[in-house]
Amino acid sequence: MYETWLPSDVEARLAKDKQLMIVDVREHDEWDRGHIAEAKHIRLGELTERKSELNKNQVTIIVCHSGARSAKACEYLSAEGYQVVNMLGGMSTWSGSIAR
């Protein structure tokens, strides 16, 4: 099981806690076009070998373009014991600042 948050929820929580863990699972070209500045980039295809970079005891928000790939990542990570949240709508509905 995992939670889902709207991008506005993520943005509000990020304003309060700059240490919030955000993982962007999109491909390199998507990441390069713009991402949440505080996000860590781990492509969905790399998640199994890089999951050790995440803290099981910290809530981690998973982001993709629309929310579908991040949902797959959340299903996998939650089954592995991680506390994850899927950002609904992904970067396509993100209205916060974007880094390039």
ZAMARGU-4260 file (C-alpha; in steps of 0.2 Angstrom, whole numbers, plus 5000, padded with zeros to 4 digits):
<rodrens>
0) 5000/5000/5000 | 5005/5018/4997 | 4998/5035/4998 | 4994/5047/4984 | 4996/5066/4985
5) 4992/5080/4973 | 5006/5091/4966 | 4999/5105/4977 | 5001/5094/4992 | 5019/5090/4988
10) 5023/5108/4984 | 5016/5114/5001 | 5025/5100/5011 | 5041/5104/5001 | 5039/5123/5007
15) 5039/5117/5025 | 5053/5103/5023 | 5067/5105/5011 | 5074/5088/5016 | 5058/5080/5009
20) 5064/5065/4998 | 5058/5066/4980 | 5063/5053/4967 | 5059/5056/4949 | 5058/5040/4939
25) 5057/5048/4921 | 5070/5045/4907 | 5085/5056/4905 | 5078/5067/4892 | 5062/5071/4902
30) 5073/5075/4917 | 5083/5087/4907 | 5068/5096/4901 | 5064/5101/4919 | 5062/5093/4936
35) 5059/5097/4954 | 5075/5105/4960 | 5075/5094/4976 | 5072/5078/4967 | 5084/5063/4965
40) 5084/5056/4948 | 5083/5037/4947 | 5075/5030/4931 | 5061/5017/4933 | 5073/5004/4924
45) 5086/5007/4937 | 5075/5006/4953 | 5079/4988/4957 | 5098/4991/4958 | 5097/5008/4965
50) 5084/5006/4979 | 5097/5005/4992 | 5100/5024/4989 | 5083/5026/4997 | 5079/5026/5016
55) 5065/5014/5021 | 5062/5024/5036 | 5058/5040/5027 | 5043/5044/5016 | 5048/5046/4998
60) 5038/5054/4985 | 5039/5046/4968 | 5036/5057/4952 | 5035/5054/4934 | 5027/5063/4919
65) 5008/5058/4923 | 5008/5046/4938 | 5008/5029/4929 | 5027/5025/4930 | 5028/5032/4948
70) 5013/5021/4952 | 5023/5006/4946 | 5038/5012/4956 | 5027/5014/4972 | 5020/4996/4970
75) 5037/4989/4969 | 5045/4999/4983 | 5030/4997/4995 | 5031/4978/4992 | 5050/4980/4997
80) 5045/4989/5013 | 5048/5007/5008 | 5036/5021/5013 | 5031/5029/4997 | 5019/5042/4990
85) 5014/5043/4972 | 5012/5061/4965 | 4996/5060/4955 | 4996/5069/4938 | 5015/5069/4939
90) 5026/5083/4931 | 5012/5087/4919 | 5002/5095/4932 | 5016/5102/4943 | 5015/5121/4945
95) 5030/5123/4956 | 5047/5129/4951 | 5057/5118/4939 | 5076/5116/4938 | 5085/5112/4922
</rodrens>
